[in-house]
Amino acid sequence: MKKKTLLTYTLRTLVFIIGLGFFTFLASLLINLYMINTANTYIYSSPNDTPLLDSGVIIVLGAQVHSNGNPSGILKDRLDTAYAIYKNNSQLKILVSGDHGQKNYDEVNAMKDYLISLGIPTKQIYLDHAGFSTYETMYRAKEIFEVNKAIIVTQDYHLKRAVYLANGRGIEAYGVKADILSYPNIKYFEAREYLARVKDFCYSLFNPKPTYLGDKIPIMSTDSSLTYDKKVD
């Protein structure tokens, strides 16, 4: 009798685990498909196809910066794409958002310096030093910088989630793909993105606050120098 009871319990546990695993897989798949299909309408393959906005912001999402302060290849492609958009939309502000949580690692000033080297006026470039994740960037873009219209620049694998999050926060957001080069780690990025979409879908439901908020800096009416740190002349 004890053996039969143990066998029954084991089988029920196994069925529960398998069922839970299947449900988790199905839910994550549906979330990914929903997020991708929802955002695809607002995504463009080339800077030349970008919708013309009378006003608004180009949001460039941060990525790795090398120890010498130079943008990585994937970040450089984002910045070059932002520049191509800006050339045809010079009325737009540029918000570079990335990780500057430590003194010895600074994505946003590296991004600013690179854009200036391309010829973009300093006054057009605003820095979000606390864009530690895509979710936090879009949250802060709306709540701190009061962005209402935006063109988001990042690679295709990442773009759907970014546009989805921005639109979910009430930003009229479009996305432009920054896939200029080929990336050796793209399969890893895509696998990680599958899980990130599930995470940020949940975040968009429960609306947790970002790591930092702070005073409002309305990007359309504030001098960009107010977003710079002490290292900027």
C-alpha positions in Angstrom: 0.0 0.0 0.0 2.8 2.4 0.9 4.6 1.7 -2.4 1.3 2.4 -4.3 0.8 5.6 -2.5 4.4 6.7 -3.1 4.1 5.8 -6.8 0.8 7.8 -7.1 2.4 10.8 -5.4 5.4 10.6 -7.6 3.3 10.4 -10.8 1.2 13.4 -9.7 4.2 15.4 -8.9 5.7 14.6 -12.3 2.5 15.5 -14.1 2.4 18.8 -12.2 6.0 19.6 -13.1 5.5 18.8 -16.8 2.2 20.7 -16.8 3.8 23.7 -15.2 6.8 23.6 -17.6 4.4 23.4 -20.6 2.3 26.3 -19.3 5.5 28.4 -18.7 6.8 27.7 -22.1 3.4 28.5 -23.8 3.0 31.7 -21.8 6.5 32.9 -22.6 5.9 32.1 -26.3 2.6 33.9 -26.4 4.1 37.0 -24.7 7.0 37.1 -27.2 4.6 36.8 -30.1 2.3 39.5 -28.7 5.1 41.9 -28.0 6.7 41.4 -31.5 3.4 41.7 -33.4 2.3 44.8 -31.4 5.5 46.6 -32.0 6.2 45.6 -35.7 3.8 48.2 -37.0 6.0 51.0 -35.7 9.4 49.7 -36.8 11.4 50.8 -39.8 14.4 49.2 -41.5 16.3 52.3 -42.6 16.9 55.8 -41.3 15.6 57.0 -44.7 12.2 55.5 -44.0 11.8 57.2 -40.7 8.6 59.1 -40.2 9.1 62.9 -40.1 8.2 64.3 -36.7 7.7 68.0 -36.3 9.2 67.7 -32.8 10.4 64.9 -30.5 13.4 62.9 -29.5 15.8 60.3 -30.9 16.4 57.9 -28.0 19.7 55.9 -28.4 19.9 52.9 -26.1 23.3 52.2 -24.5 25.5 49.2 -24.9 29.1 48.2 -24.0 31.8 50.8 -24.0 35.5 49.6 -24.1 38.0 50.4 -21.4 39.5 53.1 -23.6 36.2 54.9 -23.7 35.3 54.0 -27.2 31.8 52.6 -28.1 31.7 49.0 -29.0 30.7 48.0 -32.5 27.1 47.4 -31.6 26.8 50.8 -29.8 28.7 52.6 -32.7 26.0 51.2 -35.1 23.3 52.7 -32.9 25.0 56.1 -32.8 25.7 56.1 -36.6 22.0 55.3 -37.2 20.9 58.1 -34.9 23.2 60.5 -36.8 21.6 59.4 -40.1 18.2 60.1 -38.7 19.2 63.4 -37.3 20.6 64.7 -40.6 17.1 64.6 -42.0 15.4 65.7 -38.7 17.7 68.3 -37.2 14.8 69.7 -35.2 14.8 66.6 -33.0 16.6 66.3 -29.6 18.8 63.3 -28.9 18.6 61.4 -25.6 21.4 59.0 -25.0 20.5 56.6 -22.2 22.8 54.1 -20.6 24.8 52.9 -17.6 26.8 55.5 -15.7 26.3 54.0 -12.3 30.1 53.8 -11.6 32.8 56.4 -12.0 35.0 54.0 -14.0 32.2 53.0 -16.5 30.4 55.6 -18.5 28.3 54.8 -21.5 26.5 58.1 -21.9 29.5 60.4 -22.1 31.1 58.0 -24.6 27.9 58.2 -26.7 27.8 62.0 -26.4 31.4 62.4 -27.4 31.0 60.2 -30.4 27.9 62.1 -31.7 29.7 65.4 -31.3 32.6 64.0 -33.3 30.0 63.3 -36.1 29.0 67.0 -36.1 25.9 67.0 -33.9 25.7 70.2 -31.8 26.2 69.6 -28.1 23.1 71.5 -27.3 21.0 68.9 -29.0 22.3 66.0 -26.9 20.8 65.0 -23.5 22.2 62.4 -21.2 20.3 59.9 -19.1 22.9 58.5 -16.7 20.5 56.0 -15.1 19.3 54.0 -18.1 20.3 50.7 -16.5 17.8 48.7 -18.5 15.4 49.2 -21.5 12.5 49.4 -19.0 14.2 52.1 -16.9 15.1 54.1 -20.0 11.5 54.3 -21.2 10.2 54.9 -17.7 12.6 57.8 -17.2 12.1 59.1 -20.7 8.5 59.7 -19.9 8.5 60.6 -16.2 11.8 62.6 -16.0 12.4 64.0 -19.5 8.7 64.2 -20.4 9.2 62.7 -23.9 5.9 62.5 -25.9 7.2 61.5 -29.3 10.3 59.4 -30.0 12.3 57.5 -32.6 14.1 54.7 -30.8 17.4 53.4 -32.2 18.8 49.9 -31.4 19.3 46.6 -33.2 16.4 44.6 -34.6 16.5 41.9 -31.9 16.1 44.5 -29.2 13.8 47.0 -31.0 10.4 45.4 -30.5 10.7 45.4 -26.8 11.9 49.0 -26.6 9.1 50.2 -28.8 6.5 48.2 -26.9 7.7 49.6 -23.6 7.8 53.2 -24.8 4.3 53.0 -26.3 3.1 51.4 -23.1 4.3 54.4 -21.2 2.3 56.8 -23.4 5.1 57.8 -25.8 4.3 57.9 -29.5 7.3 55.7 -30.4 8.8 54.5 -33.6 11.8 52.3 -34.0 14.7 52.3 -36.5 16.9 49.2 -36.9 20.6 49.8 -36.3 21.9 46.6 -37.8 24.8 47.9 -39.9 27.4 45.2 -39.1 27.1 41.5 -38.3 27.5 40.6 -34.6 29.3 37.4 -33.6 27.2 37.1 -30.4 23.8 37.7 -32.0 22.4 34.2 -31.2 23.2 34.8 -27.5 21.5 38.3 -27.7 18.4 36.8 -29.3 18.1 34.0 -26.7 18.5 36.5 -23.9 16.0 38.8 -25.5 13.3 36.0 -25.4 13.5 36.0 -21.6 13.8 39.8 -21.4 10.5 40.3 -23.2 8.8 38.1 -20.7 10.4 40.1 -17.8 9.5 43.5 -19.3 6.0 42.3 -20.1 5.5 41.6 -16.4 7.2 44.9 -15.5 4.7 46.8 -17.8 1.8 45.2 -15.9 3.1 45.9 -12.4 4.9 49.1 -13.2 7.8 49.0 -10.7 9.8 52.2 -10.2 13.3 52.5 -11.8 16.5 52.5 -9.7 16.5 56.3 -9.8 13.9 59.0 -10.6 14.7 62.5 -9.5 13.6 66.0 -10.6 11.9 66.5 -13.9 14.1 67.7 -16.9 11.6 68.5 -19.7 13.7 67.8 -22.7 11.8 70.2 -25.0 12.4 73.2 -22.8 15.5 72.5 -20.8 19.1 73.3 -21.6 21.0 70.0 -22.3 23.9 71.1 -20.1 21.8 70.4 -17.1 22.1 66.7 -17.9 25.9 66.7 -18.0 28.2 65.7 -15.2 31.2 67.5 -13.8 33.6 66.0 -16.4 31.9 68.0 -19.2 33.3 71.4 -19.9 
